[in-house]
Amino acid sequence: MAGHLAIMGNTVHLYNRGEERIWGVKSTGGIEVEGEINGFGHIAVATNSMEEAISGVELILVVVPAIAHKWVAEQIGPFLKDGQIIVLNPGRTFGALEFRQVLHRNGITADVTISETQTFIYASRVVGPGHVHIFGIKHSIPVASVRAHLIPVVIKKLRQFYPQFVPGDNIFKTSFDNIGSIFHPALCILNAGWIEDDIDFKFYHQGSTESVARVLESADNERITVAEALGIRAISAHQWFYMAYGTTGNNLYEAMRKNPGYREILAPKTLKMRYIEEDVPYSLVPIASIGNMFGVPTPTINSLIHFASILNQQDYFKNGRTVESLGIEKLSLRELRLLAIGEKH
């Protein structure tokens, strides 16, 4: 994202907490981008100082695994200024809500707009220091802010750079339309043997057979049903492929196979990576937790969380985003709906 924005001619500040992760950018002065976009993006500032990174900027794009959202909120809070727009790319499930709560809990009073995208706009990978490959760019990405009436303000700012961003309904809609929760964990869990055997295989094209795709569809149906309990109409993973990439098929398996953006993406080399460590506790767990709160069974999602916990020797049910950790366990359906549009502070 930093490389592409710089290629577009924008002044870009890049932050990373570790100096070793940005030395390649510092040494060359920018980021080499290849694939769907080709060019060299000059980065104005590459730093591990949060204060330096956000000083004087209007738009703060947080592009980290959801496991880091709380940490970023804690670190960035003291340096925020009125009028800045924060966009989590993506929020996964309830990311913007958690971010806002951390700022409030820490007494941050800056008048900032906190928003989240439904998914990350790129299918991409780092291929070397300061060097990235973009396999595909999604066509349509909904965005919502904690105060829903400010969604047009966020969209207006983002569309200066990305026409693909479109207004979402509210942060609960973007959270429940978190398609990464469906594609990432189940494919890792059901291909654990291949992954741990260190075999190169195409994650989405070889890792998703017809039977594996049926498990994904079962988890997807549960996600949609939980959303319905809150009065949210979530899109199906099948529908999402058409919206994001313009591909379709008779079922989820066919839609995945026809998506050119996924064709060359290889599987991860370990199970201790964000497809499980992020997408299970910060995507599946909150969906299951909300489902339990409203009496909606999620047996497939629960099974995926359970298996992931065994595989990585973690208790993702305990350590993930739950209604308790988010402080919403005592809210009524009406109160949750008001929270989704920013009527409750």
DOKOL-877262 format. One record per residue (C-alpha): residue number from 1; x, y, z. Coordinates in steps of 0.001 Angstrom, whole numbers. Layout:
DOKOL-877262
     i        c1        c2        c3
   NUM         X         Y         Z
...
***
This chain:
DOKOL-877262
     i        c1        c2        c3
     1         0         0         0
     2      2841      2409       864
     3      4636      1597     -2389
     4      1548      1967     -4564
     5       478      5229     -2913
     6      3965      6633     -3471
     7      3918      5557     -7126
     8       668      7522     -7458
     9      2643     10611     -6450
    10      1596     10946     -2807
    11      3771     11871       161
    12      3928      8684      2217
    13      5206      8092      5750
    14      5882      4423      6558
    15      5977      3171     10157
    16      7181      -152     11496
    17      7991      -886     15122
    18     11198     -2744     14160
    19     14108     -1014     12444
    20     15113     -4254     10746
    21     11816     -4391      8834
    22     12323     -1010      7150
    23     16074     -1007      6500
    24     15481     -2087      2886
    25     13162       869      2325
    26     15615      3262      3990
    27     18601      1988      2032
    28     16940      2412     -1375
    29     14654      5325      -507
    30     11477      3491     -1397
    31      9611       334     -2393
    32      9846     -1663     -5611
    33      6389     -2825     -6714
    34      5717     -5474     -9360
    35      2722     -7422    -10670
    36      -574     -5612    -11198
    37      1314     -2369    -10483
    38      4898     -1812    -11575
    39      7181       958    -10429
    40      9278      2395     -7637
    41      7556      4368     -4896
    42      9703      6936     -3098
    43      8907      6935       628
    44      9267     10358      2245
    45      9667      9023      5787
    46     10448      5468      6945
    47     10618      5340     10721
    48     10026      3345     13889
    49      8867      6525     15666
    50      5069      6646     15816
    51      5145     10385     16536
    52      7275     11103     13476
    53      5184      8808     11275
    54      1822     10508     11902
    55      3036     14078     12371
    56      1212     16355      9951
    57      -641     13597      8105
    58     -4359     13623      7377
    59     -4921      9942      6663
    60     -3525      7129      8845
    61     -3746      3724      7171
    62     -3204       943      9705
    63     -2102     -2153      7779
    64     -1255     -4777     10389
    65     -2709     -8097     11531
    66     -5683     -7576     13841
    67     -3659     -8965     16738
    68     -1773     -5631     16681
    69     -4769     -3255     16596
    70     -4849     -2853     20375
    71     -1089     -2217     20514
    72     -1243       348     17705
    73     -4107      2176     19438
    74     -2108      2341     22669
    75      1035      3600     20920
    76      -594      6071     18543
    77     -3066      7617     20977
    78      -810     10250     22601
    79       173     11694     19206
    80     -3236     11923     17520
    81     -4572     15326     16475
    82     -8114     16538     15805
    83     -9338     15826     12292
    84     -7146     12835     11499
    85     -8789      9834      9840
    86     -7726      6332     10901
    87     -8527      3395      8610
    88     -7895      -197      9691
    89     -7032     -2242      6586
    90     -8940     -4395      7438
    91    -10642     -4323     10821
    92    -11375     -8059     10699
    93    -14245     -8482     13188
    94    -14930     -5494     15490
    95    -11489     -3944     14937
    96    -12702      -337     14816
    97    -14800      -928     17928
    98    -11790     -2291     19845
    99     -9568       563     18599
   100    -12063      3168     19795
   101    -12422      1522     23184
   102     -8645      1458     23717
   103     -8386      5192     22953
   104    -11268      6004     25302
   105     -9887      3785     28047
   106     -6544      5586     27802
   107     -8183      9002     28031
   108     -7393     10098     24462
   109     -9623     13070     23622
   110     -8438     13936     20090
   111    -11402     14186     17709
   112    -10394     11515     15187
   113    -12476      9358     12882
   114    -11908      5615     13356
   115    -12914      3434     10431
   116    -12273        10      8942
   117    -12326     -1701      5575
   118    -14083     -4986      5022
   119    -10906     -6568      3618
   120     -7455     -5582      2409
   121     -7545     -4127     -1096
   122     -4544     -6129     -2346
   123     -3745     -9781     -2822
   124        -6     -9338     -2356
   125      3204    -10662      -850
   126      6563     -9266       226
   127      9245    -10844     -1983
   128     12315     -9117      -553
   129     13507     -6113      1454
   130     11598     -3114       108
   131     10164     -5284     -2689
   132      6553     -6435     -3078
   133      4429     -8308     -5621
   134       753     -7421     -6145
   135     -1166    -10407     -7526
   136     -4504     -8624     -7693
   137     -6433     -5511     -6635
   138    -10003     -5981     -5467
   139    -12745     -4098     -7319
   140    -15008     -2997     -4463
   141    -14123     -2564      -770
   142    -16787     -1336      1704
   143    -15601      1063      4426
   144    -17410      2116      7609
   145    -16574      4411     10523
   146    -17479      4200     14201
   147    -19681      7265     13740
   148    -21635      6129     10708
   149    -22558      9655      9623
   150    -18845     10263      8926
   151    -18587      7410      6404
   152    -18985      9857      3446
   153    -16099     11943      4826
   154    -13840      8880      4969
   155    -14874      7719      1503
   156    -14252     11159         2
   157    -10710     11144      1388
   158     -9939      7554       344
   159    -11270      8009     -3175
   160     -8583     10563     -3868
   161     -6379      7491     -4133
   162     -8640      4443     -4507
   163    -11915      4486     -6475
   164    -12456       916     -5248
   165    -13540      2035     -1767
   166    -17325      2279     -1349
   167    -19531      3259      1620
   168    -20417       449      4003
   169    -23534       516      6173
   170    -21830       489      9575
   171    -18919     -1142     11416
   172    -20966     -4233     12271
   173    -21660     -4804      8578
   174    -17982     -4535      7624
   175    -17135     -6813     10563
   176    -19584     -9536      9607
   177    -18583     -9271      5943
   178    -15051    -10254      6999
   179    -14472    -12899      4342
   180    -10947    -13644      5554
   181    -12596    -15406      8495
   182    -13905    -17983      6041
   183    -11030    -18468      3606
   184     -7936    -18350      5792
   185     -8308    -20523      8923
   186    -10197    -23461      7418
   187     -7801    -23800      4468
   188     -4814    -23839      6845
   189     -6399    -26335      9233
   190     -7565    -28707      6498
   191     -4170    -28556      4760
   192     -2085    -28724      7953
   193      -216    -31832      6789
   194       900    -30247      3509
   195      1860    -27000      5233
   196      3962    -28676      7920
   197      5598    -30968      5365
   198      6962    -27808      3712
   199      5493    -28606       305
   200      4989    -25773     -2182
   201      1360    -25742     -3286
   202     -1088    -23122     -4466
   203     -3059    -22242     -1387
   204     -6417    -21374     -2907
   205     -6317    -23435     -6098
   206     -4840    -26691     -4800
   207     -5664    -26319     -1137
   208     -9390    -25876     -1752
   209    -10898    -29039     -3168
   210    -14660    -29475     -3538
   211    -14977    -31141      -121
   212    -12781    -28517      1585
   213    -14903    -25778        -4
   214    -18011    -27372      1535
   215    -16511    -26844      5001
   216    -15873    -23204      4096
   217    -19486    -22852      2938
   218    -20766    -24339      6211
   219    -18749    -21823      8266
   220    -19916    -19077      5917
   221    -23571    -19949      6473
   222    -23047    -19729     10233
   223    -21417    -16300      9886
   224    -24398    -15061      7861
   225    -26882    -16484     10397
   226    -25151    -14781     13343
   227    -25214    -11488     11437
   228    -28950    -11933     10817
   229    -29499    -12212     14585
   230    -28246     -8606     14823
   231    -30337     -7467     11871
   232    -27301     -7402      9564
   233    -27498     -8806      6052
   234    -24021    -10206      5407
   235    -22913    -11133      1911
   236    -21950    -14722      1242
   237    -18381    -15664       351
   238    -19711    -16705     -3062
   239    -21252    -13267     -3625
   240    -18098    -11580     -2343
   241    -15998    -13084     -5130
   242    -18133    -11340     -7715
   243    -18079     -8048     -5816
   244    -14323     -8074     -5098
   245    -12909     -9739     -8208
   246    -15724     -9996    -10736
   247    -15585    -13817    -10749
   248    -18450    -16216    -10160
   249    -19400    -19880    -10415
   250    -22122    -22334     -9473
   251    -20656    -22665     -5977
   252    -17845    -21340     -3796
   253    -15381    -23903     -5127
   254    -15895    -22799     -8733
   255    -15700    -19101     -7828
   256    -12375    -19628     -6049
   257    -10936    -21589     -8980
   258    -11898    -18877    -11466
   259    -10302    -16020     -9515
   260     -7046    -15033    -11274
   261     -5901    -13002     -8253
   262     -5573    -16216     -6238
   263     -4016    -18408     -8924
   264      -333    -18016     -8057
   265      -506    -17470     -4286
   266      1432    -20179     -2486
   267       467    -21667       862
   268      2154    -20515      4065
   269      5093    -22518      5393
   270      3855    -22667      8982
   271       629    -22773     10964
   272      1947    -20090     13304
   273      1042    -17240     11003
   274     -1700    -14678     10622
   275     -4172    -16912      8767
   276     -4628    -18700     12096
   277     -3059    -16459     14746
   278     -5035    -13444     13468
   279     -8113    -14844     11770
   280     -9101    -17337     14446
   281     -9031    -15133     17601
   282     -9919    -11864     15837
   283    -12368    -13105     13215
   284    -13931    -16457     14121
   285    -13968    -16066     17917
   286    -15988    -12800     17936
   287    -18483    -14292     15478
   288    -18918    -17368     17689
   289    -19075    -15195     20808
   290    -21848    -13004     19384
   291    -23624    -16152     18211
   292    -23500    -17605     21715
   293    -24767    -14306     23145
   294    -27892    -14477     20964
   295    -28394    -18242     20997
   296    -27207    -18889     17437
   297    -25275    -22186     17169
   298    -21941    -22111     15296
   299    -20737    -25747     15340
   300    -18455    -25519     12298
   301    -16838    -22268     13435
   302    -16447    -23666     16966
   303    -14776    -26770     15554
   304    -12328    -24670     13514
   305    -11446    -22613     16602
   306    -10996    -25809     18623
   307     -8756    -27476     16019
   308     -6690    -24305     15555
   309     -6193    -24119     19322
   310     -4921    -27693     19373
   311     -2651    -27209     16344
   312      -986    -24075     17737
   313     -1303    -25007     21434
   314     -3299    -21875     22231
   315     -6678    -21149     23800
   316     -8137    -18946     21089
   317    -11586    -18995     22705
   318    -10076    -17386     25804
   319     -7568    -15048     24143
   320     -9652    -13756     21227
   321    -12074    -10864     20815
   322    -15138    -11880     22770
   323    -18199     -9905     23771
   324    -16665     -9778     27262
   325    -13301     -8390     26126
   326    -15109     -5836     23948
   327    -17348     -4810     26852
   328    -20604     -5440     24993
   329    -21808     -8601     26729
   330    -24531     -6767     28671
   331    -25899     -4731     25780
   332    -29331     -5420     24355
   333    -29909     -5857     20636
   334    -31173     -2266     20459
   335    -28092      -978     22255
   336    -25815     -2936     19921
   337    -27605     -1481     16906
   338    -27128      2040     18305
   339    -23467      1253     18961
   340    -23040       139     15346
   341    -24053      3586     14072
   342    -22213      5491     16770
   343    -25186      6633     18833
   344    -23739      5162     22047
   345    -20367      6339     23384
***
